[in-house]
Amino acid sequence: MKLEAVELHRVALPLVAPFRTSFGEITERDFLLVRVVTDAGEGWGECVAFPEPGYSEEYVDGAHDVLQRFLAPRVLAATNVTADGLRALMAPVQGHPMAKAALELAVLDAELRASGTPLGERLGATRTAVDCGVSVGMFPLAELLDHVDAYVADGYRRVKLKIQPGFDVESVRAVRERHPDVALQVDANTAYTLADGHVQALAALDPFDLLLIEQPLAVDDLLGHAELARRVRTPICLDESITSVAVAETAIALGACTIVNIKAGRVGGYLEAVRLHDLCVTHGITVWCGGMLETGIGRAANVALAALPGFTLPGDTSASDRYYARDVVNEPFVLDAGRLAVPTGPGLGVTIDQIRLEGITTAVETIRG
């Protein structure tokens, strides 16, 4: 394909309820959506970077800048652009995986729409629907239990609790006592260290039959995660640490994890996410698909990815109404017996709600070749 233009859409989408983690509270999602216009049609992608560099070094203004000044011009200057060749084309720009992933998804969408191929088929999906989990932020205990009760009643097949030092054992105990049979896991978002009190608190979670403890230590502390894995019984899952296939290989070799949360934005795109999936399957590492409070654009891609055979745990692929009263796509994702259907239309398999998009757009920038 020949790219004719890249559009950067900034949108502000309010959440139905605040989302609280060890990084802070989010009440509105500031999104960067990417639209590519090609000689074969259009495609959409989504950048999952947050407004501030807390979850990772990337943040939405920085992603906008690197797309506008460096990535889009490189791709627009190329005479022929393919999704498979995009990684090499963008390689001279160091880092910025979330920005690259957004552009890759838009190119993939355009390419697949032109050929009439669903994204799931392109990635290697083997299922028509995926089991869904839900991520629950930090609330006072009574409110937390109310939220969990509602999600279990909705049919979610797994509940993930956000934790941090001082907000861990008691909240997990309360949820487990209320729901003894629910699949339950926790996510620390790097909030702990190997200090004695922290390790003791994490070890105290062992009796609650958790699926995993997600990213308890700092991003670069693979050795620390390997040490922690020897001191607790609950499996260790890495999220923020897994920034590439190469890092995953090192983490696996060190024994730093037995489970990996795969987020396409964090590793530079959905094609790299497939390579990471394949590596983990080869080494017997369990994988699941993480979420970043995506709109229906990113959610469609995540559901397609989660349908690959190695994704054996429910992911954070919640229904659209878990986060947004009205999404930016015309086909909201609706929970059906704890599962979401994999889109079957070409490309992402969803279409943009133009009226909704216009109503929440704060700025649009167009870069032409």
MOVEN-V602231 format. One record per residue. N is the residue number from 1. RES is the residue in one small letter. SS is DSSP state (~ for helix, > for strand, _ for the rest). PSI is psi in whole degrees, 0 to 359 (999 if undefined). D_CENTER is the distance of its C-alpha to the mean C-alpha in Angstrom with 2 decimals. Layout:
BEGIN
n:N res:RES ss:SS psi:PSI d_center:D_CENTER
n:N res:RES ss:SS psi:PSI d_center:D_CENTER
END
This chain:
BEGIN
n:1 res:m ss:_ psi:156 d_center:27.70
n:2 res:k ss:_ psi:123 d_center:28.94
n:3 res:l ss:> psi:133 d_center:26.72
n:4 res:e ss:> psi:330 d_center:28.82
n:5 res:a ss:> psi:152 d_center:26.56
n:6 res:v ss:> psi:123 d_center:23.12
n:7 res:e ss:> psi:135 d_center:22.43
n:8 res:l ss:> psi:112 d_center:20.20
n:9 res:h ss:> psi:121 d_center:19.70
n:10 res:r ss:> psi:125 d_center:19.02
n:11 res:v ss:> psi:150 d_center:18.42
n:12 res:a ss:> psi:115 d_center:18.54
n:13 res:l ss:> psi:113 d_center:17.18
n:14 res:p ss:> psi:142 d_center:18.36
n:15 res:l ss:> psi:155 d_center:16.57
n:16 res:v ss:> psi:337 d_center:18.82
n:17 res:a ss:> psi:152 d_center:18.92
n:18 res:p ss:> psi:146 d_center:18.11
n:19 res:f ss:> psi:116 d_center:15.01
n:20 res:r ss:> psi:129 d_center:16.39
n:21 res:t ss:> psi:183 d_center:15.12
n:22 res:s ss:_ psi:346 d_center:17.11
n:23 res:f ss:_ psi:341 d_center:16.05
n:24 res:g ss:> psi:197 d_center:17.73
n:25 res:e ss:> psi:139 d_center:17.58
n:26 res:i ss:> psi:128 d_center:15.87
n:27 res:t ss:> psi:341 d_center:17.98
n:28 res:e ss:> psi:138 d_center:17.07
n:29 res:r ss:> psi:121 d_center:14.12
n:30 res:d ss:> psi:102 d_center:15.51
n:31 res:f ss:> psi:150 d_center:13.75
n:32 res:l ss:> psi:111 d_center:14.77
n:33 res:l ss:> psi:142 d_center:15.09
n:34 res:v ss:> psi:127 d_center:16.78
n:35 res:r ss:> psi:128 d_center:19.56
n:36 res:v ss:> psi:139 d_center:21.62
n:37 res:v ss:> psi:123 d_center:25.16
n:38 res:t ss:> psi:173 d_center:26.75
n:39 res:d ss:_ psi:355 d_center:30.08
n:40 res:a ss:_ psi:0 d_center:28.44
n:41 res:g ss:> psi:193 d_center:26.53
n:42 res:e ss:> psi:165 d_center:23.41
n:43 res:g ss:> psi:155 d_center:19.65
n:44 res:w ss:> psi:144 d_center:16.65
n:45 res:g ss:> psi:170 d_center:13.39
n:46 res:e ss:> psi:131 d_center:11.01
n:47 res:c ss:> psi:127 d_center:10.39
n:48 res:v ss:_ psi:5 d_center:7.60
n:49 res:a ss:_ psi:144 d_center:10.20
n:50 res:f ss:_ psi:168 d_center:11.85
n:51 res:p ss:_ psi:330 d_center:15.66
n:52 res:e ss:_ psi:152 d_center:16.62
n:53 res:p ss:_ psi:67 d_center:15.87
n:54 res:g ss:_ psi:306 d_center:15.06
n:55 res:y ss:_ psi:320 d_center:11.62
n:56 res:s ss:_ psi:179 d_center:12.57
n:57 res:e ss:_ psi:335 d_center:15.60
n:58 res:e ss:_ psi:150 d_center:14.17
n:59 res:y ss:_ psi:161 d_center:14.85
n:60 res:v ss:~ psi:321 d_center:15.16
n:61 res:d ss:~ psi:322 d_center:18.93
n:62 res:g ss:~ psi:319 d_center:18.75
n:63 res:a ss:~ psi:318 d_center:16.31
n:64 res:h ss:~ psi:314 d_center:18.74
n:65 res:d ss:~ psi:314 d_center:21.63
n:66 res:v ss:~ psi:328 d_center:20.63
n:67 res:l ss:~ psi:315 d_center:19.85
n:68 res:q ss:~ psi:320 d_center:23.12
n:69 res:r ss:~ psi:332 d_center:25.32
n:70 res:f ss:~ psi:308 d_center:24.24
n:71 res:l ss:~ psi:309 d_center:21.64
n:72 res:a ss:~ psi:313 d_center:22.89
n:73 res:p ss:~ psi:322 d_center:26.53
n:74 res:r ss:~ psi:315 d_center:26.11
n:75 res:v ss:~ psi:322 d_center:24.59
n:76 res:l ss:~ psi:332 d_center:27.14
n:77 res:a ss:~ psi:344 d_center:29.95
n:78 res:a ss:_ psi:142 d_center:29.26
n:79 res:t ss:_ psi:333 d_center:31.60
n:80 res:n ss:_ psi:123 d_center:29.27
n:81 res:v ss:_ psi:128 d_center:25.46
n:82 res:t ss:_ psi:156 d_center:23.50
n:83 res:a ss:~ psi:320 d_center:19.86
n:84 res:d ss:~ psi:328 d_center:21.15
n:85 res:g ss:~ psi:355 d_center:23.16
n:86 res:l ss:~ psi:324 d_center:20.74
n:87 res:r ss:~ psi:313 d_center:19.46
n:88 res:a ss:~ psi:324 d_center:23.10
n:89 res:l ss:~ psi:325 d_center:23.88
n:90 res:m ss:~ psi:353 d_center:21.35
n:91 res:a ss:_ psi:325 d_center:22.11
n:92 res:p ss:_ psi:340 d_center:24.89
n:93 res:v ss:_ psi:112 d_center:22.46
n:94 res:q ss:_ psi:140 d_center:21.28
n:95 res:g ss:_ psi:209 d_center:17.77
n:96 res:h ss:_ psi:50 d_center:15.49
n:97 res:p ss:~ psi:327 d_center:12.64
n:98 res:m ss:~ psi:321 d_center:10.45
n:99 res:a ss:~ psi:317 d_center:13.67
n:100 res:k ss:~ psi:320 d_center:14.48
n:101 res:a ss:~ psi:322 d_center:11.33
n:102 res:a ss:~ psi:316 d_center:12.15
n:103 res:l ss:~ psi:320 d_center:15.71
n:104 res:e ss:~ psi:317 d_center:15.14
n:105 res:l ss:~ psi:320 d_center:13.37
n:106 res:a ss:~ psi:318 d_center:16.32
n:107 res:v ss:~ psi:317 d_center:18.79
n:108 res:l ss:~ psi:314 d_center:17.45
n:109 res:d ss:~ psi:314 d_center:17.73
n:110 res:a ss:~ psi:315 d_center:21.22
n:111 res:e ss:~ psi:315 d_center:22.34
n:112 res:l ss:~ psi:325 d_center:21.41
n:113 res:r ss:~ psi:321 d_center:22.87
n:114 res:a ss:~ psi:326 d_center:25.99
n:115 res:s ss:~ psi:355 d_center:26.38
n:116 res:g ss:_ psi:25 d_center:25.49
n:117 res:t ss:_ psi:130 d_center:22.81
n:118 res:p ss:> psi:148 d_center:19.68
n:119 res:l ss:~ psi:319 d_center:16.38
n:120 res:g ss:~ psi:316 d_center:16.14
n:121 res:e ss:~ psi:319 d_center:19.60
n:122 res:r ss:~ psi:322 d_center:18.88
n:123 res:l ss:~ psi:337 d_center:16.06
n:124 res:g ss:_ psi:27 d_center:18.22
n:125 res:a ss:_ psi:142 d_center:17.16
n:126 res:t ss:_ psi:0 d_center:19.86
n:127 res:r ss:_ psi:155 d_center:19.16
n:128 res:t ss:_ psi:350 d_center:19.70
n:129 res:a ss:> psi:156 d_center:17.59
n:130 res:v ss:> psi:146 d_center:14.89
n:131 res:d ss:> psi:140 d_center:15.22
n:132 res:c ss:> psi:136 d_center:13.15
n:133 res:g ss:> psi:172 d_center:12.50
n:134 res:v ss:> psi:142 d_center:12.32
n:135 res:s ss:> psi:128 d_center:11.54
n:136 res:v ss:> psi:125 d_center:14.82
n:137 res:g ss:_ psi:183 d_center:15.62
n:138 res:m ss:_ psi:125 d_center:18.94
n:139 res:f ss:_ psi:162 d_center:22.06
n:140 res:p ss:_ psi:150 d_center:25.75
n:141 res:l ss:~ psi:313 d_center:26.41
n:142 res:a ss:~ psi:319 d_center:28.04
n:143 res:e ss:~ psi:321 d_center:25.35
n:144 res:l ss:~ psi:313 d_center:22.62
n:145 res:l ss:~ psi:323 d_center:24.62
n:146 res:d ss:~ psi:316 d_center:25.04
n:147 res:h ss:~ psi:312 d_center:21.34
n:148 res:v ss:~ psi:317 d_center:20.85
n:149 res:d ss:~ psi:316 d_center:23.99
n:150 res:a ss:~ psi:318 d_center:22.75
n:151 res:y ss:~ psi:322 d_center:19.44
n:152 res:v ss:~ psi:319 d_center:21.48
n:153 res:a ss:~ psi:327 d_center:24.02
n:154 res:d ss:~ psi:340 d_center:21.51
n:155 res:g ss:_ psi:7 d_center:20.90
n:156 res:y ss:_ psi:138 d_center:17.44
n:157 res:r ss:_ psi:358 d_center:17.72
n:158 res:r ss:> psi:142 d_center:16.02
n:159 res:v ss:> psi:132 d_center:15.83
n:160 res:k ss:> psi:127 d_center:13.94
n:161 res:l ss:> psi:132 d_center:16.01
n:162 res:k ss:> psi:136 d_center:15.31
n:163 res:i ss:_ psi:163 d_center:18.29
n:164 res:q ss:> psi:165 d_center:20.31
n:165 res:p ss:_ psi:129 d_center:23.92
n:166 res:g ss:_ psi:346 d_center:26.19
n:167 res:f ss:> psi:72 d_center:23.62
n:168 res:d ss:_ psi:284 d_center:22.96
n:169 res:v ss:~ psi:313 d_center:25.81
n:170 res:e ss:~ psi:320 d_center:27.43
n:171 res:s ss:~ psi:319 d_center:24.41
n:172 res:v ss:~ psi:318 d_center:23.30
n:173 res:r ss:~ psi:316 d_center:26.94
n:174 res:a ss:~ psi:318 d_center:27.32
n:175 res:v ss:~ psi:319 d_center:24.38
n:176 res:r ss:~ psi:322 d_center:25.54
n:177 res:e ss:~ psi:324 d_center:29.09
n:178 res:r ss:~ psi:325 d_center:28.17
n:179 res:h ss:_ psi:77 d_center:26.02
n:180 res:p ss:_ psi:340 d_center:27.41
n:181 res:d ss:_ psi:355 d_center:25.88
n:182 res:v ss:_ psi:142 d_center:22.27
n:183 res:a ss:_ psi:121 d_center:19.61
n:184 res:l ss:> psi:137 d_center:18.54
n:185 res:q ss:> psi:168 d_center:16.38
n:186 res:v ss:> psi:155 d_center:15.90
n:187 res:d ss:> psi:119 d_center:13.57
n:188 res:a ss:_ psi:344 d_center:15.64
n:189 res:n ss:_ psi:47 d_center:13.41
n:190 res:t ss:_ psi:17 d_center:16.34
n:191 res:a ss:_ psi:351 d_center:18.99
n:192 res:y ss:_ psi:168 d_center:21.59
n:193 res:t ss:_ psi:185 d_center:24.10
n:194 res:l ss:_ psi:12 d_center:26.66
n:195 res:a ss:_ psi:148 d_center:29.26
n:196 res:d ss:~ psi:313 d_center:31.28
n:197 res:g ss:~ psi:322 d_center:30.33
n:198 res:h ss:~ psi:314 d_center:26.59
n:199 res:v ss:~ psi:321 d_center:27.06
n:200 res:q ss:~ psi:319 d_center:29.38
n:201 res:a ss:~ psi:318 d_center:26.95
n:202 res:l ss:~ psi:320 d_center:24.23
n:203 res:a ss:~ psi:330 d_center:26.99
n:204 res:a ss:_ psi:350 d_center:28.12
n:205 res:l ss:_ psi:347 d_center:24.99
n:206 res:d ss:~ psi:320 d_center:26.23
n:207 res:p ss:~ psi:351 d_center:28.51
n:208 res:f ss:~ psi:10 d_center:25.85
n:209 res:d ss:_ psi:51 d_center:24.59
n:210 res:l ss:_ psi:149 d_center:20.92
n:211 res:l ss:_ psi:322 d_center:18.55
n:212 res:l ss:_ psi:162 d_center:17.23
n:213 res:i ss:> psi:119 d_center:16.95
n:214 res:e ss:> psi:128 d_center:13.60
n:215 res:q ss:_ psi:65 d_center:14.14
n:216 res:p ss:_ psi:326 d_center:17.57
n:217 res:l ss:_ psi:181 d_center:19.01
n:218 res:a ss:_ psi:156 d_center:18.61
n:219 res:v ss:_ psi:316 d_center:16.30
n:220 res:d ss:_ psi:8 d_center:19.39
n:221 res:d ss:_ psi:67 d_center:21.20
n:222 res:l ss:~ psi:320 d_center:20.87
n:223 res:l ss:~ psi:321 d_center:24.51
n:224 res:g ss:~ psi:319 d_center:24.05
n:225 res:h ss:~ psi:322 d_center:21.35
n:226 res:a ss:~ psi:320 d_center:23.82
n:227 res:e ss:~ psi:315 d_center:26.54
n:228 res:l ss:~ psi:321 d_center:24.65
n:229 res:a ss:~ psi:334 d_center:23.92
n:230 res:r ss:~ psi:347 d_center:27.71
n:231 res:r ss:~ psi:352 d_center:28.38
n:232 res:v ss:_ psi:156 d_center:26.24
n:233 res:r ss:_ psi:331 d_center:26.14
n:234 res:t ss:_ psi:133 d_center:22.65
n:235 res:p ss:_ psi:143 d_center:20.30
n:236 res:i ss:> psi:130 d_center:18.20
n:237 res:c ss:> psi:137 d_center:14.52
n:238 res:l ss:> psi:141 d_center:13.05
n:239 res:d ss:_ psi:277 d_center:9.66
n:240 res:e ss:_ psi:331 d_center:10.63
n:241 res:s ss:_ psi:331 d_center:13.65
n:242 res:i ss:_ psi:90 d_center:12.31
n:243 res:t ss:_ psi:355 d_center:12.42
n:244 res:s ss:_ psi:169 d_center:14.28
n:245 res:v ss:~ psi:320 d_center:16.17
n:246 res:a ss:~ psi:317 d_center:19.16
n:247 res:v ss:~ psi:321 d_center:17.73
n:248 res:a ss:~ psi:319 d_center:16.56
n:249 res:e ss:~ psi:317 d_center:20.14
n:250 res:t ss:~ psi:315 d_center:21.58
n:251 res:a ss:~ psi:318 d_center:19.61
n:252 res:i ss:~ psi:317 d_center:20.69
n:253 res:a ss:~ psi:326 d_center:24.21
n:254 res:l ss:~ psi:347 d_center:24.51
n:255 res:g ss:_ psi:27 d_center:23.49
n:256 res:a ss:_ psi:345 d_center:20.79
n:257 res:c ss:_ psi:157 d_center:18.53
n:258 res:t ss:_ psi:357 d_center:18.91
n:259 res:i ss:> psi:144 d_center:15.32
n:260 res:v ss:> psi:133 d_center:12.14
n:261 res:n ss:> psi:117 d_center:8.49
n:262 res:i ss:> psi:121 d_center:7.13
n:263 res:k ss:_ psi:119 d_center:4.21
n:264 res:a ss:~ psi:320 d_center:6.35
n:265 res:g ss:~ psi:324 d_center:6.63
n:266 res:r ss:~ psi:332 d_center:7.71
n:267 res:v ss:~ psi:6 d_center:10.15
n:268 res:g ss:_ psi:9 d_center:11.53
n:269 res:g ss:_ psi:170 d_center:10.70
n:270 res:y ss:~ psi:331 d_center:10.61
n:271 res:l ss:~ psi:322 d_center:14.10
n:272 res:e ss:~ psi:326 d_center:13.43
n:273 res:a ss:~ psi:322 d_center:10.64
n:274 res:v ss:~ psi:319 d_center:13.58
n:275 res:r ss:~ psi:322 d_center:15.89
n:276 res:l ss:~ psi:317 d_center:13.92
n:277 res:h ss:~ psi:313 d_center:13.95
n:278 res:d ss:~ psi:319 d_center:17.63
n:279 res:l ss:~ psi:313 d_center:18.44
n:280 res:c ss:~ psi:318 d_center:17.16
n:281 res:v ss:~ psi:317 d_center:19.07
n:282 res:t ss:~ psi:324 d_center:22.09
n:283 res:h ss:_ psi:7 d_center:22.12
n:284 res:g ss:_ psi:26 d_center:21.57
n:285 res:i ss:_ psi:128 d_center:18.29
n:286 res:t ss:> psi:141 d_center:16.23
n:287 res:v ss:> psi:155 d_center:12.57
n:288 res:w ss:> psi:163 d_center:9.93
n:289 res:c ss:> psi:119 d_center:6.52
n:290 res:g ss:_ psi:171 d_center:4.02
n:291 res:g ss:_ psi:159 d_center:2.94
n:292 res:m ss:_ psi:39 d_center:4.44
n:293 res:l ss:_ psi:41 d_center:7.56
n:294 res:e ss:_ psi:158 d_center:7.54
n:295 res:t ss:_ psi:182 d_center:11.04
n:296 res:g ss:~ psi:340 d_center:12.37
n:297 res:i ss:~ psi:303 d_center:11.96
n:298 res:g ss:~ psi:327 d_center:8.23
n:299 res:r ss:~ psi:320 d_center:8.51
n:300 res:a ss:~ psi:317 d_center:11.37
n:301 res:a ss:~ psi:320 d_center:9.78
n:302 res:n ss:~ psi:319 d_center:7.13
n:303 res:v ss:~ psi:320 d_center:10.32
n:304 res:a ss:~ psi:317 d_center:12.32
n:305 res:l ss:~ psi:317 d_center:10.44
n:306 res:a ss:~ psi:349 d_center:10.57
n:307 res:a ss:_ psi:0 d_center:14.25
n:308 res:l ss:_ psi:155 d_center:15.14
n:309 res:p ss:_ psi:331 d_center:17.73
n:310 res:g ss:_ psi:348 d_center:16.24
n:311 res:f ss:> psi:88 d_center:13.49
n:312 res:t ss:_ psi:354 d_center:16.03
n:313 res:l ss:_ psi:145 d_center:14.29
n:314 res:p ss:_ psi:140 d_center:12.79
n:315 res:g ss:> psi:184 d_center:9.03
n:316 res:d ss:_ psi:47 d_center:7.41
n:317 res:t ss:_ psi:58 d_center:8.34
n:318 res:s ss:_ psi:165 d_center:11.01
n:319 res:a ss:_ psi:157 d_center:13.79
n:320 res:s ss:~ psi:319 d_center:14.06
n:321 res:d ss:~ psi:356 d_center:16.73
n:322 res:r ss:~ psi:326 d_center:14.79
n:323 res:y ss:_ psi:325 d_center:13.83
n:324 res:y ss:_ psi:134 d_center:16.13
n:325 res:a ss:_ psi:325 d_center:19.78
n:326 res:r ss:_ psi:124 d_center:19.70
n:327 res:d ss:_ psi:185 d_center:16.87
n:328 res:v ss:_ psi:2 d_center:17.50
n:329 res:v ss:> psi:157 d_center:17.93
n:330 res:n ss:_ psi:348 d_center:21.03
n:331 res:e ss:_ psi:80 d_center:19.48
n:332 res:p ss:_ psi:151 d_center:17.49
n:333 res:f ss:_ psi:121 d_center:15.64
n:334 res:v ss:_ psi:131 d_center:18.13
n:335 res:l ss:_ psi:134 d_center:18.10
n:336 res:d ss:> psi:103 d_center:20.94
n:337 res:a ss:_ psi:42 d_center:22.07
n:338 res:g ss:_ psi:14 d_center:18.63
n:339 res:r ss:> psi:158 d_center:17.13
n:340 res:l ss:> psi:138 d_center:15.65
n:341 res:a ss:> psi:141 d_center:17.49
n:342 res:v ss:_ psi:126 d_center:16.14
n:343 res:p ss:_ psi:140 d_center:17.41
n:344 res:t ss:_ psi:354 d_center:20.63
n:345 res:g ss:_ psi:169 d_center:21.60
n:346 res:p ss:_ psi:148 d_center:21.62
n:347 res:g ss:> psi:224 d_center:18.63
n:348 res:l ss:_ psi:337 d_center:15.70
n:349 res:g ss:_ psi:11 d_center:18.30
n:350 res:v ss:_ psi:159 d_center:18.02
n:351 res:t ss:_ psi:153 d_center:20.32
n:352 res:i ss:> psi:132 d_center:20.18
n:353 res:d ss:_ psi:95 d_center:22.07
n:354 res:q ss:~ psi:323 d_center:24.18
n:355 res:i ss:~ psi:315 d_center:26.00
n:356 res:r ss:~ psi:316 d_center:22.95
n:357 res:l ss:~ psi:315 d_center:21.44
n:358 res:e ss:~ psi:326 d_center:24.81
n:359 res:g ss:~ psi:337 d_center:25.09
n:360 res:i ss:~ psi:2 d_center:22.03
n:361 res:t ss:> psi:131 d_center:22.28
n:362 res:t ss:> psi:338 d_center:23.58
n:363 res:a ss:> psi:151 d_center:24.22
n:364 res:v ss:> psi:132 d_center:24.19
n:365 res:e ss:> psi:134 d_center:25.12
n:366 res:t ss:> psi:127 d_center:26.31
n:367 res:i ss:> psi:126 d_center:26.82
n:368 res:r ss:> psi:154 d_center:29.34
n:369 res:g ss:_ psi:999 d_center:30.63
END
